[in-house]
Structure formats: C-alpha cells, structure tokens
Amino acid sequence: MPRNLLFFADRLPPFVGGMEMHGYYFIEYFTNHPRFPLSGIITKDLEGKDLLISKEGSHSIDIKDLPDLYDLDFVFFNSGRWIENFNQIRGSFPKAIFLYRTGGNEILKAPLIDKSLTNHSLRQSYWVSTLNNSIDLLITNSFYTETRLRKMGITCRFERCVGGVNASALKLSELSTHHESLTIFCAARFVPYKNHTLLLSVIHELILRGHNLKVRLAGDGPLLKQIKEQVVRDNLTSVVEFLGVINNEEVCREIYQANIYMQLSADQITEVPGGSYVHSEGMGRSILEALTAGTFVIAGRSGALSEIVTVDRGILVELNDLEKLINKVESIIKFPPPKLSYLNNFGWENFFKRYEELLEDINENIADYRKI
C-alpha cells in the first residue's frame, strides 16, 4: 500500500545550491514513486508566501489548511524555513512521521522571522527545543554535522546519508579536453567560508614561481566584486576566468575536464545579531562531484571533508601557514595526478535508495521512530 509524502522545499532551481539540487532530485525521484508517492510540495513564492505545488498545479496556501487536503504518512523538510510552524504542522498530522534533512549550518545560525529573540543563544535554544519536540528523524550529511548538532542539545534520532551528485553527467570520458596549461577549477559561492581570497593568494605565488596555470571559477555571491578586484590587483586577469552562475551539468563538465579541483573552505566564525556561530563545510557537493569524476581534489582541512577526501583521490591541506600551503600545492602541480577512475558511491540514485531503506524501516518499525 502506498504511503503518502509531503515535501517542504524552501527554494528550488534555478537556484543551484546544495539544498536546491537535493530538492530538485528528491522531487524527480519520489514523484509517482510506487511505495512513497509525493502528494505535494510546499515552497515559497517570490514574496515569501507559502505555495503548494501538486499535479493539479500551484497555488497559494495557508499551512493550517493542509489537513483538509491531505492524510499524510510522512512529512519531509528540506530546510528549517518553517521552524516557527513545525509544532503547528506536527499538530495537524499527529500520525505522520516527520523527517528533516540538514547540513547543520542553518540550525547553528538559527534564524527566526516572526519570533522576536535578539539573543542568538536564545534563538538556538528555540530551534533545539522545536526540533526535539517535532522531528522524528534528522537526516545529516556527515558524522561531523551530527556531532555538532548533538553538542547543541538535539536529541532527535539521527541517520546519515552521504552523497548527492549527478553521476551520469560526471561520467564523461568521451568529452576529455586537452589543456595547454594545468587547469584548476572551483565551483563555490563567493562567501567568506569558501575562502577564495586564500585560493587566489596561492595561485598568485605559484604564477610568480613560474608555473603555467589556468583557474576557472564558477558561482556568484556577495564577495564576487572583492575577488575580481583581487585578481586585477595581483595581475591574474590572464590566469583567472570567472564563469558566473552555470548549471549543474556545466559544473560537472568543468570538473571532469579540469586537472585539479581546488577548494580551500575554512571554518568561519560568522557574526549574527546577538552572537556568532561557526559556519563550516558539512560535506561539500562540488568536492563529492570531483571525487566521483576522478578529478584530483585539493581541499582545506575543515568541517567534514576528512570523511570523504581520501589519499587516493585528493589531499587535505592545512590553512594556517600560507608558505607551507603554497609549497604543498606546488608539489602537486609539478607532477599532476592522472585522471582517476569513475567512482559510483555518491550518485543521487544511491542516495535516494538509502532514503527508501529508511522509509521502509520506519514503516515496519514505526513505534521506534514516532515521537508522539
């Protein structure tokens, strides 16, 4: 007998972050699923109002009216955007199992829209108590993320699902391209913790040492102007190319054709009203894509990256000593690693099969999962 599923997705493509891509492929996989069919999608319109998308089309909706439309077995949240409605939604579907997938950073940031709490610790406490009261299963992307959330005081049941890449787009051996220069690629938003400033400082010194490099950067973000100014200031305009926002298939092609994927993400203390938190790399989708494609990875030793970057496919570098960092990267580019074999561990199909296993286990052992 099919079990009905309602999916809450804050944003969907054309936004291209990890959360949006997860939402897109989740919807693709579970629409018309024989066991766990997607009954509908709740998202936000351009004005931030709730929008219901179903087979009948899309229209604005008030969350309190959902019980009139659905009898649900599972409610799945792709973000914490509705944190202030979690208890209300939980009360509307007392028999449903509530699942929430997170990379962790949004819970540590703990934003609120309607509830006025000026102290960040109080906002975090609100998130923690709400999750503990409403969520039956919290799905994380790494042991690192799970550890951080447990330290906050979250007591939900945890499960870990690692992966989420467009595997078919990364299996592109027939599109291999010869580059005259060693090509380094990075796909990441221009935000502080992605650490583009440090990456370009390394590239600048390597160019001064006589290395012939091309660097291709995809993405946008609030620091893009600053990074472009750094490129001009360091006379790197002939070395660095900004690709702007490109779709996931284009990112996959760039990753496959590059000699090295380089991303020096760092644990970043981030100020918010009334406090701060450490924003970190809970997993790194583009790094997973590079590992899958067989493109050698150079990544900062931070967050959860030590859980996925293995010595045969990449290297983690320390970020606190610039000279040592430059020397380590130079030792790699002097003898560029060959393209490695395709890795099929992290594809969306495998990822969602893990979800299916979880949903089946919940269905068979519901008393072990149900919070209320």
Summary of the structure (lengths in Angstrom):
residues: 372
radius of gyration: 21.7
end to end distance: 23.2
largest distance: 68.3
contacts: 1203
relative contact order: 0.13
helix: 40%
strand: 22%
